[in-house]
Amino acid sequence: MTRVLGHIHTHNESEVIDRTLGALRGQCHPVDGVLLVDNASTDGTLDREFPSDVRVVRFDENRMTSDPIIEAMRHADDEGYDWVWVLNGDTAPRADALEKLLAFYEGLDPATRESTWLLAALPVDMATGRADHGFLVTSRGLRRLDGDVPYECDATIWSGSLYRVSAIRTVGMPRSDYAMDIAEIEYGYRGRRHGFRAFMHPGAVAEHNVGGASLTVETRSIGRLRLQLIELKPFRCYYVIRNHLHFWLFVFAEKTPITYLYCFGKAAKLTANFAIRPWSRRRQLGACLRGFADGVRQRLDYRYPV
């Protein structure tokens, strides 16, 4: 019998954690256990009674995303689970999501099943309606995918991703030093380099950002020019820039001149997003510049204050 561990990592999501947990425990194909890893919440996220099948691990500081996922993967391996399903604290999968993922897997031929390590539910942002269909990692950068039926991808966001535990033993754990952003891209690329395959299932939907958007875009007009300006907290600016540069410069193996243009162009674009507002967004600009310096110097030991 296939055993699935449901994993939720959370930080200050008291208003939505019950919905996420209820959606996970209410799957048509039930999970066999739940591991909730809390990143030192201060808003009462854990001030409630949890069902007996929910194990709670409390970190004494906010260790962001990678470390809670590593904790869940190790727990799944130690306890003999076959799969571990990763969810953000603000992601509520629809009731048939896990059932559809596992049914798709069982319908594959034996050789493809053996080479498959990731089945991804489709994250649909409830604040914007946008679906994240996953990526291919190419020498020209990340290529966004789309489709109505299951298709192969290299990587997608963590939330909604179902990993096969036996494959994790081969690929290894996600990078703790990446902490959060780009870590799922690096992990998906690493899985491909080990010969594993990943599939996105558009019919298995995970409602994402149920508590509101984590990223906002502000539109400003300068004469006839309309600019769309991204809003991110400083620590997110730092990790996006640093990890992006590190991945494309030092991890990605199939580099071409276009790879370098993509790598530095994306980093420069995000930095410029704050450089045109140097006073009101000086903390974000400073975080981007430090991320730039640390990324190109392979300085991954620094943890930016959350």
N, C-alpha and C positions, 0 to 999 in steps of 0.2 A: 504494500500500500504506500502511495506517495505521501510523504510528510512535508508540510509547508510551515515554515516559521514566518509569521507576519511581524515586521519590524516598523516601529514608528520612532523617529527622532524629533524632539520638540524643544522649543525655548519660548517661554512666555506666550503660550497659545491657549490660555484657559478658556477662551470663548468658543474655540472650535475643536478642542481635543476630544470632547465627547462624541462629536459628529464623526470625526475620523475613526475613533476606536469603534463606534457602533457600525460604521460602514465596513470596517475590516472584519469584525466578528460576525457580521450579517451576510457574509458571502454565501452564495448558493453552493459552492464547493468550500466547505469550512476550512479555515486554517487550523493547524493542530496545536498552535501555541502563539503567544504574542509577547514580544520583548519591546518594552517602551523605555527608551533611553532619553533622560531629561538633561538638558544642558544648563543646569543651575537656574531654573526658572525662578522668578521672584514675584510672579503675578498670581500665584495660587493654582497653577496648572496641575500640581499634584495634590491639591487639597481636596481630595474626594476619595471615595472607596472604589477600588478597581476589582473586577471579577477575578476569581481564583486562577483562571488560566492566563492572566496577564502578569508577567514578571516585570518589575520596575527597577531600572538601574539609574542611580542619581549621580551625575558628575558634579564635582565641587566647583567647577568653573565652566564657562561656555567654550566648549571645544569644537564648536561649529558642526560640520557635516561629516567629514571623513572618519573621525574617531568613533562616533556612534555607530556608523555603518560597519566599521571594522569589528566593534564589539558584537554586533548582531551576527556577522558572518562567523566569527569564532564560536559564538554560542550555538549557532546552527550546526557547525561541524562537530562540536563537542557533544551535542545532544542527539546526533544521528538524524538530523533533518535532511531531506533531499533538495529542498529549495528554500531560499530566503527572499521574501518580498519586501522591498524597501519603499517606505512611504514617509513623506514629510508630515509634520504634525497638522498641516492645513490641507491635506489631500484626502478626499473621500472617494474611494473607488466605487463604481456602481456595482450592484449586487451580483451581476453575472460576469464581472471582469476576470476574476481568477479562474472561474469555470471555463471561460473562453480561451484563456491562455493555455491551460493544461490540456484542453481538448485539441487545440491546434497542435501542441507538441506531440500528443499521442497519435495524431494523424500523419505525422511525418514518417518517412521511411527510416528503418533502423540506423542506417549510416548517418543520415542527417540528424536524427535524435542524438546520436553519440557526439556529434560535433557541435551541437547547439548548447550555448551556455547562458544566453540572455533572451528572455521573452519580455517585451515591454508593452505595458498598457499605454494607451494614448492619453497624455495629460492635456486636459482642456482647461484653460485659464478661465475661471468663473467671473473674473473681473473684466476681462477683455473679450472673451469668446474665442481667443486664439488657441489653436491646437499646436503642440510641439511634436512634429512627426519624426524627429530624429535626424541624424546626420550621416553622411559618408565623410571620412577623413581622407583628403586628397592632397596632392602636392600644390593645388591651387587654393587650399584652405578647406573650411568646412562647407559641404554642399548640403543644403537643406532638402529633405525628401518630402514626398506627399503620396497619398494613395488611399484607396477605399478597401483594399483587401490586404492581408498580411504580406509584408515584404521585408527584405534584408536591409539592415542598417549596420553601422559600426558602433554608434553610441547614441544615447539620448540622455535626458536628465535623470537624476537618481530616482525621483519619486515615480512610483509605478513600475520600477524595474524588478523583474523576478530572475534571480541568479541561481544556477544549478551548483550545488555545494561541491560536488566532485570536481567540477571545472575550476572552482575557486582555488582548490588545493594546487592545481597546476599553474594557474595564472598568478596566484598570490593575492595579497590584500591590496585595497586601494592605498594611495599615497597619503600618509598622515601629514606630511609636510606641505602638501597642497592645501590642506585644511578644508577647502570648500570649492570654489569656482574652478572649472576646467578639470577637476579631478575625475569626473565621470567620463570626460572625453579621453583623458589619458588612459583610464581603465578600459574603456571600450576598445581603444586602439591596441592596447597591450593584449587583450583577449584575441583580437584578430591576428596579431603577430604570433600568437601561440596556436593558430589554426582553428580557432573557434568561430562560430557563426552566431549572429544576433538577429532577432526578428521583432519588428514592430507590428502590433495587432490593432488596427484602427477601430475594430469593433469592441475591444475591451477598453472602456473609457474610465479614466480616473479624474474626477473633478478636482482641479488644482486651484490653489489660492482661494479657498472657500471663505477666508477671512478678509479678503481684499488684496489688491495687487501689491507685489513686493517690489516692482519696478514701475515707475511712472514716467511719462513723457510729457513735457511742457512745450507748447508751440508758441514761438515768439515771432513777431514780424519786425523786420528792419527795412523800411521802405516797401519795395515789392518782394523782398526776400523773406521767405518763411522758413524758420529754423525749428527743427524738432530736437529739443534738449532733454537728454536722459537725466533722471535723478537717481542717484545711488548714494548710500552712506559711505563715508570715507573708507571703512575697512573693506567694503565690497570693491571699491575702486582699486585698492591696493592689490587684492588677491586676483581680480580679473586681469589686471595688467601684468603682474609678476608671473602668474602661472601660465598665462597665454604666451608670453615671451619664452619662458623656460621650455614649455612643451614644444613649440615650433622650432626653437633654436637647438635644443639639446636632446629631445626625446624622439621627435618625428624623424624617421630615417630616410624617407624618399624625397629629400629636399631638391628643389630646382630654384633658379633665380626668382620665379614667380612666388615660391613659398616665402622668400624673404620679404618681397613686396607686400604680400598679404599679412605677414607677421607684424611688420613695423607699421604698416598702414592702419590696421585695426587698432593697434595700441595708440597710435598718434591721434586717430579720430576720437577715441574716448577721452584722451587727455585734452584735446582741443575743445571738447564739449564743456569743460570746466574752465579752460584757459580764457575763453571769451567772457567769463564772469569771474575775474580773478579776485574780487573782494568778497562777493557773497558766497562763492564756492571755493574759497582758498584752502579749506581743509581737504576737500576732495582733490583739488589740484595738487596739493602737497603729497597726498597719498598716491596719486597716479605717478608722480615723478619718482617717489621712492620705489614704487613697484617697478618702474622702468629700470632704475639702477640695480635693484636686487635681482630682477629677472635676467638681465644680460650678464650679471656676475655670478649667477647660479647661487645666490644667497637665499636659501630656503629655510634657514633656521629661525628667522624672525617671525614672531606672531604679532600681527597688528592689533592694537586694542579694539575691542568690540564696543 
